[in-house]
């Protein structure tokens, strides 16, 4: 794929070790951190949100904590069922260092357990349209899906 834009204005695909998924040619696109050990879910989420957002995926609590110390995000999509701990522990850190970040709990767990986030969607039963609508509401971007599903 060719790209006429400088490399600092897009996020390239990466491998399973975590990191950016997808790309955006819009440097000002809101940054989304997706914390989820399910790589397939990460690919689906990125496919729905790019290029309207810049999605960075990490598969562990430790990787998310490290990233949040150095970078700012407008939205954190969090599945609390992580291999190295409970992702709910990340909420306190978000309130401290990323107080403007919105939190979407995206999990198979029961929604009453996630009142600390700004929104909750059940995984994997959420439709692409519902996921987009929730993310766009949390970020304050257009409500229409960029590409309607077939």
C-alpha positions as a Markdown table, in Angstrom:
| # | Residue | x | y | z |
|---|---|---|---|---|
| 1 | Unk | 0.0 | 0.0 | 0.0 |
| 2 | Unk | 1.3 | 3.4 | -0.8 |
| 3 | Unk | 0.8 | 6.5 | 1.3 |
| 4 | Unk | 1.5 | 10.1 | 0.4 |
| 5 | Unk | 1.3 | 11.2 | 4.0 |
| 6 | Unk | 4.3 | 11.4 | 6.4 |
| 7 | Unk | 4.7 | 8.2 | 8.5 |
| 8 | Unk | 3.9 | 10.0 | 11.7 |
| 9 | Unk | 0.3 | 10.6 | 10.6 |
| 10 | Unk | -0.8 | 6.9 | 10.4 |
| 11 | Unk | -0.6 | 3.8 | 12.6 |
| 12 | Unk | 0.5 | 0.7 | 10.7 |
| 13 | Unk | -0.6 | -2.9 | 11.3 |
| 14 | Unk | 1.5 | -4.9 | 13.7 |
| 15 | Unk | 1.9 | -8.5 | 14.8 |
| 16 | Unk | 0.4 | -10.4 | 17.8 |
| 17 | Unk | 2.7 | -8.7 | 20.3 |
| 18 | Unk | 0.3 | -5.8 | 20.7 |
| 19 | Unk | 0.6 | -2.3 | 19.4 |
| 20 | Unk | -1.2 | -0.3 | 16.7 |
| 21 | Unk | -3.8 | -2.0 | 14.5 |
| 22 | Unk | -5.0 | -0.5 | 11.3 |
| 23 | Unk | -4.1 | 3.0 | 10.2 |
| 24 | Unk | -5.5 | 6.5 | 10.0 |
| 25 | Unk | -4.4 | 9.2 | 7.6 |
| 26 | Unk | -5.9 | 11.8 | 10.0 |
| 27 | Unk | -3.3 | 12.8 | 12.6 |
| 28 | Unk | -6.0 | 14.5 | 14.6 |
| 29 | Unk | -8.2 | 11.4 | 14.9 |
| 30 | Unk | -9.0 | 10.5 | 18.5 |
| 31 | Unk | -6.7 | 7.9 | 20.0 |
| 32 | Unk | -8.3 | 4.7 | 21.3 |
| 33 | Unk | -6.5 | 2.2 | 23.5 |
| 34 | Unk | -8.0 | -1.3 | 23.3 |
| 35 | Unk | -7.0 | -3.6 | 26.2 |
| 36 | Unk | -8.1 | -7.1 | 25.3 |
| 37 | Unk | -6.3 | -10.5 | 25.3 |
| 38 | Unk | -8.4 | -11.6 | 22.3 |
| 39 | Unk | -6.5 | -10.7 | 19.2 |
| 40 | Unk | -9.5 | -11.5 | 16.9 |
| 41 | Unk | -11.7 | -9.0 | 18.9 |
| 42 | Unk | -8.9 | -6.4 | 18.5 |
| 43 | Unk | -8.9 | -6.8 | 14.7 |
| 44 | Unk | -12.7 | -6.5 | 14.6 |
| 45 | Unk | -12.7 | -3.4 | 16.7 |
| 46 | Unk | -9.9 | -1.8 | 14.7 |
| 47 | Unk | -11.7 | -2.6 | 11.4 |
| 48 | Unk | -14.8 | -0.8 | 12.7 |
| 49 | Unk | -13.1 | 2.3 | 14.1 |
| 50 | Unk | -10.2 | 3.0 | 11.7 |
| 51 | Unk | -9.7 | 5.5 | 10.1 |
| 52 | Unk | -12.1 | 7.6 | 12.2 |
| 53 | Unk | -9.9 | 6.8 | 15.2 |
| 54 | Unk | -6.3 | 5.7 | 15.9 |
| 55 | Unk | -6.5 | 2.3 | 17.6 |
| 56 | Unk | -3.7 | 0.9 | 19.7 |
| 57 | Unk | -4.2 | -2.7 | 21.0 |
| 58 | Unk | -2.4 | -4.3 | 24.0 |
| 59 | Unk | -3.2 | -7.8 | 25.3 |
| 60 | Unk | -2.2 | -7.4 | 28.9 |
| 61 | Unk | -2.8 | -5.3 | 32.0 |
| 62 | Unk | 1.0 | -4.7 | 32.3 |
| 63 | Unk | 1.3 | -3.5 | 28.7 |
| 64 | Unk | -1.7 | -1.1 | 29.2 |
| 65 | Unk | -0.2 | 0.3 | 32.5 |
| 66 | Unk | 3.1 | 1.0 | 30.8 |
| 67 | Unk | 1.5 | 2.6 | 27.7 |
| 68 | Unk | -0.8 | 4.8 | 29.9 |
| 69 | Unk | 2.2 | 6.2 | 31.7 |
| 70 | Unk | 3.6 | 7.7 | 28.5 |
| 71 | Unk | 0.7 | 8.3 | 26.1 |
| 72 | Unk | -2.7 | 10.0 | 26.2 |
| 73 | Unk | -5.9 | 8.4 | 24.9 |
| 74 | Unk | -9.4 | 9.8 | 24.3 |
| 75 | Unk | -11.1 | 6.4 | 24.9 |
| 76 | Unk | -10.1 | 3.1 | 26.5 |
| 77 | Unk | -12.0 | 0.0 | 25.4 |
| 78 | Unk | -11.4 | -2.5 | 28.2 |
| 79 | Unk | -12.1 | -6.2 | 28.6 |
| 80 | Unk | -11.3 | -6.8 | 32.2 |
| 81 | Unk | -10.6 | -10.5 | 31.7 |
| 82 | Unk | -6.8 | -10.2 | 31.1 |
| 83 | Unk | -4.2 | -13.0 | 31.5 |
| 84 | Unk | -2.1 | -11.0 | 34.0 |
| 85 | Unk | -4.9 | -9.5 | 36.2 |
| 86 | Unk | -8.2 | -7.9 | 36.4 |
| 87 | Unk | -8.6 | -5.0 | 34.0 |
| 88 | Unk | -10.9 | -3.2 | 36.5 |
| 89 | Unk | -7.7 | -2.4 | 38.4 |
| 90 | Unk | -6.8 | -0.1 | 35.4 |
| 91 | Unk | -9.7 | 2.2 | 36.2 |
| 92 | Unk | -8.0 | 3.9 | 39.2 |
| 93 | Unk | -5.0 | 4.6 | 37.0 |
| 94 | Unk | -7.2 | 6.1 | 34.3 |
| 95 | Unk | -8.8 | 8.4 | 36.8 |
| 96 | Unk | -5.4 | 9.6 | 37.9 |
| 97 | Unk | -3.4 | 10.1 | 34.8 |
| 98 | Unk | -6.0 | 10.0 | 32.0 |
| 99 | Unk | -8.9 | 11.8 | 33.7 |
| 100 | Unk | -10.3 | 13.0 | 30.3 |
| 101 | Unk | -10.3 | 9.5 | 28.8 |
| 102 | Unk | -13.7 | 7.8 | 28.4 |
| 103 | Unk | -13.9 | 4.1 | 29.3 |
| 104 | Unk | -16.0 | 1.5 | 27.4 |
| 105 | Unk | -16.2 | -1.8 | 29.3 |
| 106 | Unk | -16.5 | -4.4 | 26.6 |
| 107 | Unk | -16.8 | -7.8 | 28.2 |
| 108 | Unk | -18.6 | -11.0 | 28.6 |
| 109 | Unk | -19.0 | -10.2 | 32.3 |
| 110 | Unk | -22.3 | -9.0 | 33.7 |
| 111 | Unk | -22.8 | -5.2 | 33.3 |
| 112 | Unk | -23.6 | -4.5 | 36.9 |
| 113 | Unk | -19.9 | -5.2 | 37.7 |
| 114 | Unk | -18.8 | -2.3 | 35.5 |
| 115 | Unk | -20.5 | 0.8 | 36.7 |
| 116 | Unk | -17.1 | 2.6 | 37.0 |
| 117 | Unk | -16.9 | 2.9 | 33.2 |
| 118 | Unk | -18.7 | 5.4 | 31.1 |
| 119 | Unk | -20.4 | 2.7 | 29.1 |
| 120 | Unk | -20.7 | -1.1 | 28.9 |
| 121 | Unk | -21.3 | -3.4 | 25.9 |
| 122 | Unk | -21.6 | -7.2 | 26.1 |
| 123 | Unk | -19.1 | -9.2 | 24.3 |
| 124 | Unk | -19.4 | -10.9 | 21.8 |
| 125 | Unk | -23.1 | -10.1 | 21.2 |
| 126 | Unk | -22.8 | -6.5 | 20.4 |
| 127 | Unk | -23.6 | -5.6 | 16.8 |
| 128 | Unk | -21.1 | -3.5 | 14.8 |
| 129 | Unk | -23.7 | -0.7 | 14.6 |
| 130 | Unk | -24.2 | -0.7 | 18.3 |
| 131 | Unk | -20.4 | -0.7 | 19.0 |
| 132 | Unk | -19.9 | 2.2 | 16.6 |
| 133 | Unk | -22.8 | 4.2 | 18.0 |
| 134 | Unk | -21.4 | 3.8 | 21.6 |
| 135 | Unk | -17.9 | 4.7 | 20.6 |
| 136 | Unk | -19.0 | 7.7 | 18.5 |
| 137 | Unk | -21.1 | 8.9 | 21.4 |
| 138 | Unk | -18.3 | 8.6 | 23.9 |
| 139 | Unk | -15.9 | 10.4 | 21.6 |
| 140 | Unk | -18.4 | 13.0 | 20.3 |
| 141 | Unk | -17.8 | 12.1 | 16.6 |
| 142 | Unk | -20.4 | 11.5 | 13.9 |
| 143 | Unk | -23.1 | 9.0 | 14.7 |
| 144 | Unk | -23.3 | 7.3 | 11.3 |
| 145 | Unk | -21.0 | 4.3 | 10.7 |
| 146 | Unk | -18.3 | 5.1 | 8.2 |
| 147 | Unk | -19.1 | 2.0 | 6.2 |
| 148 | Unk | -22.5 | 0.3 | 6.6 |
| 149 | Unk | -22.2 | -3.4 | 7.2 |
| 150 | Unk | -23.5 | -5.7 | 4.5 |
